[in-house]
């Protein structure tokens, strides 16, 4: 959580968000009003925030990670875009950056995102699965490091297996893979494995999966485990180094 975010939370009169994320953003004072809700009502939260802010209230809408990456900033922008209320458009609105889970997980093991990378969500709740596979296919053929969000859930058990099958058609079995579970929380666990060894049962909804490019390397660290990095340079055709 960035210092600017902590300051806004301190100043807030109202805090709005998914109940689990609101709890993590606390503790709050008794004079602050907390509006916690289910994870599937993002537009309702966004409209509620504008309704309060339009009356002069100081409102903070919380997300996990960075609000602009698969999170509430999009819902806020969409609610404002669709509104014709001049009071909503007059609200002093700011989007404050956070640390997304791909960045946090990468920092734990070194620098796997050191070169070009792509972030993709494997959830098909808001976009068709064929679209996800098509994007994944292009990203893996471009030899980008991949950070896969929302890789699996109780309602989506088959998608990760299909995604791994696609990845294995283009990437070598020894491709480095980093699993970051509950990053930044008390139950945090980091695992370094390979694409050939990775099993879907090692992953859950709270796991980010970072799949290395052909140039990503891993080497032992003195304290145990591995450091992982992707060099900033890339092999140039016809260039000997």
N, C-alpha and C positions, 0 to 999 in steps of 0.2 A: 504494500500500500504506500503510495507516494505521500510525502509530507503535505502537499496541497490538498489531497483527499482527506487526510486526517483533520486538517484545519476546517474544511467544509463540513465534515461530520460534527465537529465540535460546535460550529456555529448554527447548525441546522435546527429548525423548529419541528420539521417533519422528516422522517426517514421512511422511504418506500422501497420495497423489494421482495424478492423471493425469501421466504421465511428462513431458510438455512443460511443464506448470504447475509441477511440482516443480523442474525445471531453472531456470525463471524465478524461483522463490522463493529459490534459493540465492544464494551458496555456503553449504555447511554444514560443520560441524566433523567430524573423523574419528570422534568418539565418538557422533555422532548417526546413528541407523539410518534409512535411506531406503527406503520401500516404494513404488516407482513401478509403475504398472499402466496397462492400456489404458483408453481413454476410455469404453468401453461396459460397465464393471463397477462402476457406482456403488454398488449395494447391497452387493457383496462388500467394497468399500473401507470402507463404513460399518460393517459387521459386524466387520471386522478391527480397526477403530479402537476399537470398544467392547470387543472381546476383550482388547486390550492395556490400555486405560484401566481396565478392571475389575480388573486385577491391580496397579493403582497406578502404571502408566506414564504419563508426560506425553506426550500425543499431540496433534499438530496435523494436521488434514485441510485441504489447500489447495485452493482454487478459483481460477479467473481471474475478475477483476472482483469483484462482490459475491457472497458465497456463498449468499445468499438469493434471487438472481434467476437462474433457470434453472441452478442449480448445486448443490453438494454439501450445503448445509444441509437441503434437502428430503429427500435420501436418509438423512441422519443422523437426522432427526426420524421418518421412516417406520420405520427400523430399530429405533429406541427404542420407538416406539408398538407395533410388532408383537412386541416381546420380552417374555417373562414372567420374565426373569432379574432378580432384585432387585439384583444387583451392577451390571448395566447402568444401572438406574434410579437407582442411588446415585452414578453418575459425576458429577463436577463439570463440567458442560457449559456452554460459552459459545459463542455465535455472534458473531463479530467482523465488523463491516461493512467492506466495501471500496468501491471506486469502480467502478461498472458502466460498460460501454463507452459506453452512451448518454450518461451524464454526462461522461465523458472526451472523447468526440467533440464534444459540445455546447460544452464549454469552449474547444475549439480555435478555434471560429468565432464565439463570442459567447454568445448565450442563446436558441437555438431552442426550448428546453424551458421558456421563461419563463412560459407559461400552461399550461392543462390539456393533458395528453398521455397516450398509451397506449403500453405496450411489448408487442409481440407477437412470438412466434417463428413463423417460417414453416416450421419443420421438422415434418413429419408422421410422424416416427419414433415419437412417443409419443402423438399424438392424430390423429384423422382429418382429412384435408384439407378436407372440407365444413365441419367445425367451425371450422377456421381461417378459411375464406372468410366464414363467417357472422359471426364476431367482427370480422374486418377490415371487412366491410360496415357493421356497426353503428358501429364506431369512426370510419370515414371520414365517414359521414353525420352523426355528432355533431360534426364539424369539429374533431376532436382532432389535435394534432401526433402523428405516429406514429413510433416507433422500432422498426424491424424487425430482429430478431435472426435468425441462421441463415438468411439469405435464399436461399441457393442452395448446392448442392454437386454433385459429380460424379454422385451418385446421384439428385439432385433438380434436373433441368434445366428442367422445365416450370413449376413452381409460381410462380417469381418473375414470369414472363410473365403468368400468369393473375392474379396479385395486382395487377400494374401495370394490366392491363386493367380490373380492378374499380375501382382508384383513379381511373383516368382517366374513369370514368363519373360521378364525383362531384366531382372537383377539376379546376380549370382547368389548362391546359398550362403556364402560367407559375408554378405552385406551386413554391416553393423546395424543393430536395432537397439534403441534405448526405450525402456518402459518407465514412465514416471507416474506413480500412483499417489493420489492425495498430496501432491506437491505443495509445500508450504503449510501443511496441516500436521497435527500430532502423529498421525499414522503414516507419514510419508515413507515410501519405499521406492528405491531406484534399482532397476535391473538392466544389465547390458547383456545382450544375446545376439543371435544372428537370424537372418531371414529364414534360413533353412531350419533352424531349431525352434523358432517361435510357434507357439500353440495358441489358439483362440482362448483356451481356458486360463491363460496367464493374464488375460486382459478383462477389465470391466469398464463400466461407464465413467469411473473416476480415474481412468488411465489415459494418458496421452502417449501415443506411439510415434516415435521418431525413427524413420527409416532412412539410413544413410544413402548417399550417392555412391557411385563407383569409386570415388576418391576418399570417402570417409574412412578414418583409421581409428583403431583402438589399441591401447597399450597398457600394461599393468601399472597401477599406482602403488607407491611404497606402502601406503596404509591399507591396502587391499582393494579389490575391485579394479575398475579400469577408468582411464581417461579416454575421452572420445573427442575427436575434432575433425573438421573438414577443412582442408587447406584453402586459403584464399586464392591461390593460383589454380589454373586448370591446364591440363596438357594441351599444347598447341600442335596441330598437324604439321609435320615436317621440321619441328623444332627439337633439337637434341639438348637435354639438360643433364 
